[in-house]
Amino acid sequence: MAIDPIRPTDDKARGLARTLIRSARSGSLATLTLDGHPFASLTSVATDLDGTPLILISSLSGHTANLQADPRVSLLLAPGGKGDPLAHARITLLGRAELVARESAEGERVRRRFLARQPKASLYVDFPDFSFFALRPKRASLNGGFGKAYDLSADDLLSDAASAAALAEAEAGAVEHMNADHAEAIRLYATALLGARDGAWRLTGIDPDGADLALGDTVLRLPFDTPVADAGAMREALVGLARKARAAA
């Protein structure tokens, strides 16, 4: 009897998938050329509040013409590590690319969150030939290492949509406030809770499942103990994690 290599999806697999997506700074984007060939290239990546991957590409890129003709897309996120690259977790998302209207609330949020993750993109983000696309996942293939394969749905990958909407107005102000007034707490999040090196860590984003931290080109994912559904719960989660970090320091 053949053994099914796909394991049942559980919370551990969902958590790993979301961490891979939220932590990515780059990925391999694959589109279909006009004659039907797969076309893969490196792209910078960020995420929206619900975890939807975001990319910024030029109309001069072959990808843009491909997406305009066929929005189907695949995105491989593989952070790698020491030793055999196949021993490390990676995820391939399959979905459709949607152009994000710049002159909209979504466009403003996407621009802000993308630049928080990719600050060097500020050099070209406003060039007229550049556009943001949201990669709406339909499903994904997660490989957590040898013998750890999973098939995941969009619901497995994304944060609760209602919670993301509830945080949309508060997130930017909360990130700014934390970076301006609570830099020491952010440093302790990174060093005491996540075991990272010391430095001027900053908060780059907050979402229903956790927060994103950055120091130069290094990014970290700080998960909340439980998902948050509104701005009040977000504040409580950040305060609680600060207490835990101080106790652990």
Buried (B, 14 or more C-beta within 10 A) or exposed (E): EEEEEEBEBEEEBBEBBBBBBBBBBBBBBBBBBEEEEEEBEEBBBBBBBBBBBBBBBBEEBBBBBBBEEBBBBBBBBBBEEEEEEEEBBBBBBBBBBBBBEBEEEBBEBBBBBBBBBBEEBEEEBEEEEBBBBBBBBEBBBBBBEEEBBBBBEBEBBBBBEEBBEBBBEBBBEBBEBBBEEBBEBBBBBBBBBBEBEEEEBBBBBBBBBBBBBBBEEEBBBBBBEEBBBBBEBBBEBBEEBBEBBEEEE
